[in-house]
């Protein structure tokens, strides 16, 4: 069964610190892996999209890595800001997916404190 | 460029009633997909429409249905509402020219069933 797991479930850090969120998946084969940021009461916003052949992708202070051999991805946030407080969702698209029926992780809830 | 617009933002309905949610995609996007988000299950794919045709369907009962119009706007209908249907319903649009096409979410409709 295609599944995506994320850890930790929640995380609290101080403003200015770095953090790393983890994503493990069993979706195989897959086309791409995505990271989304979702603020409370809002829709998810895309941070990065990596194809199965990419190892890393950056978007400002956000850097995602992908290891297709171990089926793991991570999202590293550098110099955190209060506005980074949100849920971060890992999403995997199966290779035979010609639509939008992605496999979603449960998300990691990040709280950045002043 | 305007983003994905969902209406209404909030809805309160009674068990047994039916409800229709609306989604206007980003101009030029032909794919519209719908997702249900609950605290317990996370994000789950409902269905996707592309050029007025349902291209994919998730594992939801037949009470959940949708359609897409010639201008790509989409509606989702839930009949005979149950308490468990209370959720944030998210719509997303995409150019869908490849499996790696970015997905753009609206801010959702919060449905409460009492």
Interface residues (C-beta under 8 A of the other chain):
Chain A: X31 X32 X34 X36 X41 X42 X43 X44 X45 X46 X49 X51 X89 X93 X95 X97 X98 X99 X100 X101 X102 X104 X105 X106 X107
Chain B: X4 X31 X33 X42 X43 X44 X45 X48 X50 X55 X56 X58 X90 X92 X94 X96 X99 X100 X102 X103 X104 X105 X106 X107 X108 X110
